[in-house]
Amino acid sequence: MTSAGINRVTASQEEVQQQLERILSSREFRLPERARRFLEFVVTETLEGRRDYLKAFTIAQAVFGRDANFDAQQDPCVRIEAGRLRRELEHYYLTAGDADRIIITIPKGGYAPVFDVVSGAEPTDRSALEKSDRPGSSGDDNGQITTAADTIGREQADRRFWPGRYWLLAAGAVIVLASAAALLRQVGLPSAERETTSGADNRPTIIVERFESVSDGSLASDISRGMTDDIIEKLVRFNDIVVVTDMPRNKYGEASSRPLYALQGSVRIEGSRLRSTARLVRRADAAVIWASDYDADMKVQGIPKTQASLAGDIATAVARPFGVMFQTDTAAIAGSADALSCVLSYYSYRSEMTMQAHELAKSCLQQAVKKMPADSNIVALLSLIHLDEFRFSYQLHTKSTAATLSLAKELAEQAVRLDPRNARALQALMLANFFDNDPAGALSAGAAAYASNPNDTEVAGEYGLRLSMSGKWDQGCTLISEAVGKNAGPRGYYEVGMALCAFMRGDTQAAELWSRMSDLNYNPMHRLVLLSILGTLGKKQEAAEQLDWIRREAPALMPNIRQEVARRLARTEDQKRFLSGIEAAGLSVQ
């Protein structure tokens, strides 16, 4: 597979340094200071010729301030932060950096960056950089790089698939999809497509093409066929999309006007290793909107399990909530009450988490349910957005009333009746039961949701949180960790769950790290978690800063802390541990 627009033209050390400054100063590069230091550190060390020293242990000490006892197996902070950094670099090059000449990536499997050059792009000098800047806030990798005195290239650019400036902006893509949604109509689909309810006919459609075998022999051919079948089986469990194996056409033989994507890939066998590449192509303009490489050792699990595991990773990356097909601006698409627009508006709102985005998405879903009352997925999302008024009340400035919770639960139950196997409907019922003080009902619905689609990162993460907060910390934290490892969204949401997991097992140092890696502005409850951790650590000054923030930005939370903690932590001993940290921070909890 050849990467469009990228070649081995060399870049100077100065050009790479200028590109680093451009990224760090961009509004589209939305990571906290620690992640920025991470990127700056690995780029600088690579330019200085010390790429071989970029191990988890070194980065943990230099960037995260960990001591000589750091164990990467027990504390995956570097790996998780590297994953967030990779996602944010991808976002930057899809938006502000779509015309940049130098492409900085951090290949999976290591922490040393790779510097690619987009062919045909003009070199950027210092003056041009200053004019275009936007003010704003475990193992080795396989990249190729020379020392600082040399120019920098990449030997494997044709395998990494970074189309750079040839990708269209994600927001523009969604606007195109939303505009097309009004023209969609029911068409006949091949037997490979799962059954959908009447309102689902304008959801994004993925054509899964047969994965190509690029190795000789029948084994590679059999695996490529099996991988394709496994991917289809796992994709059809996602209710937000439609899966087909051929171009959908209506009864007149005309191509469908649905938003279409093609999932393409290849399989290669090298010794005992199974390697696969995959990419998602938007059929409207042939733009590659996502691509990645995967590999595993077949000796570890055997061929069938390895094949299924890689298929699951690909399906999750393509169809996960808050993923590449669900990234947009709420206001841009919430005006139309069709299923696609409302699904997009919901995921956009959950990423933005503002009052305005909440109202826009809620209105869209309410109108959509009136038009499509039999659509289980839309009803489930309306349940969740009502429930958010209860569980995110201090962020959305809503009242967490019993009536709101009752309405959310009624909608969740309705969604499950419409489709008892819909993972999103079961997730909504799990959360409604949990906040309605029915932990047994919550975990029962959560188990059913996870069994229905274990590759849905939102289902896995939320189920893990409810298990943990119900006192089943070992089981729940495992699921949360897996969700974080698969880039579960919204950004910075499940990291606070990892902070609680570390806190409850007594590892307060790791708890603080995870808490600071979370999005502290997403929900004032995230600040409360950090406050308890800092209090336990005896960091009075830092705790005072968090307490001042809560008093200033979420004053309504102050008299209700004990009640909110009891809503979320079922066991008395867990509540006591959490509240003792709050009191150690200097706040007397009534």
Buried (B, 14 or more C-beta within 10 A) or exposed (E): BEBBBBBBBBBEBEBBBBBBBBBBBBEBBBBBEBBBBBBBBBBBBBBEBBBEBBBBBBBBBBBBEBEEEBEBEEBBBBBBBBBBBBBBBBBBBBBBBBEBBBBBBBBBBBBBBBBBBBBEBEBBEEEEBEEBBEEEEBEBBBBBBBEBEEBBBBEBBEBBBBBBBBBBEBBEBBBBBBEBBEEBEEBEBEEBBBEBBEBBBBBBBBBBBEBBBBBEEEBBBBBBBBBBBBBBBBBBBBBBBBBBBEEBBEEEEEEBBBBBBBBBBBBBBEEEEBBBBBBBBBBBEEBBBBBBBBBBEBEEEEBEEBBBBBBBBBBBBBBBBBBBBBBBBBBBBBEBBBBBBBBBBBBBBBBBBEEEBBBBBBBBBBBBBEBBBEBBBBBBBBBBBBBBBBBBBBBBEBEBEEEBBBBBBBBBBBBBEBBEBBBBBBBBBBBBBBBBEBBEBBBBBBBBBBEBBBBBBBBBBBBBBBBBBBBBBEEBBBBBBBBBBBBBBBBBBBBBBBBBBBBBEEBBBBBBBBBBBBBBEBBBBBBBBBBBBBBBBEBEEBBBEBBEBBEEEBEEBBEBBBEBBBBBBBBEEBBEBBBBBBEBBEBEEE
